[in-house]
């Protein structure tokens, strides 16, 4: 029985895509196959300990982004209040501590009034929204990075 070329190519692509997330380690110090298997096992153990990921329990499939359903209210994180010394001074209304601090300060030689005005203007932009944080890194990415670092330390080239 002869396997068609297109079926062989499809099987090759499917088999390599399943291993796409695991890095490949090449021995750089002429390690024997027995030493390579020992190092691989040690690095799997190292990655398990440092990331808390158990390969048998975590899916290898990439995580799907969560979608927000319209009409559903999601809780919003609230930032902790700033200390009174960091309160931005808005024009027309100044907190007592900040106005007393400004009144007692004397002009500093070498610092231009424009620089003080720019610093004051930048401190009033505290009301601007913070940029969104990047999504958390999937656990398997952390696991394979830890595995790759261990294999690199043991004398392997990891790709």
N, C-alpha and C positions, 0 to 999 in steps of 0.2 A: 504494500500500500504506500503510495507516494503522497506526501503532504504538499499542498499548493504553496507557492512562494508567498502569496498574499496572506495566507493563514500563519505562516512562519513569522512574517514581519509583524503581524498583529499580536502574536503571542510574545514576541520580543518586546514590543512597546508596553504591553500590559505588565509583563514581569518586571521591567525596569521602573515603571511608574509606581509600583508598589513599594520599591526600595528607595524612592527618590528622596525621602526625608532623612534616612540614615546616612551619615557621612561614610565615605570609604577611606580606610586607613591602609597606607602602603608602608612596609618596613623600610627604614632609612639606614639602619645599622646592621643589616644582614641578619635579622632575627630569624630563627628557625620557625617552621610552622607550629611546633609545640609551644614555643615562647610567645608567638603571636596569639594563639588561642588563650593562653594564660593571661596575657596583657589585656585582651579583649574582655575576658570575664572580670578581671579586676576593675576595668574602666566602667563596665556596666554596673558593678557594685558601687563604685565611686559616684556615678551619676545618680543612682537610686538614693544614696545617702544624702547627697548635697541638694537634690531637687525635691525629694519626697515623692517622685513619680514612680509608680510600679507599672512596668510595661504590660503586665497581664491585665491591668484594670483600666488603662487610659487608651482611648481611641487614637489611632494613627491618622484618622481623617481630619483635615483642617476644620476649625470651628467656623460655623456660619455666623455672619453678623446678625445681631439681634435687630429685629424690625420693631418700630414703634407703631402701635395701632392707633388710628385716629379716634379721638374722644376718650382715650384712657389717660388718666392723670397719673404721672410718675412723680415720685418724691424728688425734690431738688435739694442738693447739698447746700448747706448754709455755711458761709465762712465764719470763723471765730472773730469776735470783735477785736479791733486793734487797741493797743494800749493808748492811754491818753497822750503820751508824748509823740505818738505817730499820727495823730489826728490831722487831717489836711485842713488848712485854713482857707475858708472860702471868703471871697471879697464881701465886705459888709458885716460879716458876723465872725468874730474870732473867739475861741474859747479863752477862758481866763488864764489858764496856765500858759498857753501859747502867746497871748498878748503880753503877759508879764515877762516872758522870756525874750520877746522881741524888744520890749522897752528897756530891758537891762543890758541888751547886747550893744556893743559899740562897734562902729565900722572897723573892719579888719583891713589893715594895710595890705595892698597887693591883690585884694579881691574886688573886682569891679562890681558896681551896682547891677550891671546887666547879668552877671553870673548869679548874683543872689536872686534876681528876678526870675531867671531861667530855672533855678532850683525851686523857687516857690511855685512857678507854673507847673513844673513836673510833679511836685507833690500834690497839686490839686487834681491831677489826672488819676487819682486813686479810685475814682468812681468808674473808670473805664473797665469793661469786662475783661476777665482773664481769658487767654486763649484756651481752647479745649485741650485736655490732656490726651496723649496718645493712648490707644487701647492697650490693655495689658497683654504681655507676651504669652502666647500659648505655652502650656506646660511642656509639651514635647519639644518645642524649640529650645527651651532652657535645658531639657534633658540632653538633647543631642549636642548642644554647645558644651555642656559639662563633660560629656563623653569624649568629644573631640579635643578638649583641652587636656584631658588625662592621657589620651593616646599621643598627643604631641609631646607631652612631658616624658613619655616613655620611649621616644625616638621614632615616631611614625609621622608620615606626611598625611594629613587629613584633608579630604576634599569634599 
